[in-house]
């Protein structure tokens, strides 16, 4: 069964992150991903970048459900002081 640490590792391998937190129960996961690579990208483009970093694990069903917040470093600083 996939664990939050596995998903964190997959994302870190494919996407440079300033902050990354993943939580979940083995079937449903939530992630907060902060990356400078998201600058100038739409929400959908950011999610596509994360899916690419996951390398097809969503399509294969290895990861059943992943909700995510994708933020630039500036957006993260604005929300977290």
For each residue, the residues with C-beta under 8 A, 3 or more apart:
1: 26
2: 6 7 26 57 62 63
3: 6 7 24 26
4: 7 8 22 23 24 29
5: 8 9 22
6: 2 3 9 10
7: 2 3 4 10 11 22 24 29 31 54 63 66
8: 4 5 11 12 20 21 22 31
9: 5 6 12 13
10: 6 7 13 14 53 54 55 57
11: 7 8 14 15 17 20 22 31 33 50 53 54
12: 8 9 15 17 20
13: 9 10 53
14: 10 11 52 53 54 55
15: 11 12 33 35 37 49 50 53
16: 35 36 37
17: 11 12 20 33 34 35
18: 34 35 36 73 76
19: 32 33 34 76
20: 8 11 12 17 31 32 33 34
21: 8 31 32
22: 4 5 7 8 11 29 30 31
23: 4 29 30 31
24: 3 4 7 27 28 29 30 66
25: 28 29
26: 1 2 3
27: 24 64 65
28: 24 25 64 65 66 67
29: 4 7 22 23 24 25 63 65 66 67
30: 22 23 24 66 67 68
31: 7 8 11 20 21 22 23 50 66 67 68 69
32: 19 20 21 68 69 71
33: 11 15 17 19 20 38 46 50 68 69 70 71
34: 17 18 19 20 71 72 73 75 76
35: 15 16 17 18 38 49 70 71 72 73
36: 16 18 39 72 73
37: 15 16 41 49
38: 33 35 41 46 49 70 71 72
39: 36 72
40:
41: 37 38 45 46 49
42: 45 46
43: 46 47 70
44: 47 48
45: 41 42 48 49
46: 33 38 41 42 43 49 50 70
47: 43 44 50 51 68 70
48: 44 45 51 52
49: 15 35 37 38 41 45 46 52 53 70
50: 11 15 31 33 46 47 53 54 66 68 70
51: 47 48 54 58
52: 14 48 49 55
53: 10 11 13 14 15 49 50
54: 7 10 11 14 50 51 57 58 63 66
55: 10 14 52
56: 59 60
57: 2 10 54 60 62 63
58: 51 54 62 63 66
59: 56
60: 56 57
61: 64
62: 2 57 58
63: 2 7 29 54 57 58 66
64: 27 28 61
65: 27 28 29
66: 7 24 28 29 30 31 50 54 58 63
67: 28 29 30 31
68: 30 31 32 33 47 50
69: 31 32 33
70: 33 35 38 43 46 47 49 50
71: 32 33 34 35 38 75 76 79
72: 34 35 36 38 39 75 76
73: 18 34 35 36 76 77
74: 77 78
75: 34 71 72 78 79
76: 18 19 34 71 72 73 79 80
77: 73 74 80 81
78: 74 75
79: 71 75 76
80: 76 77
81: 77
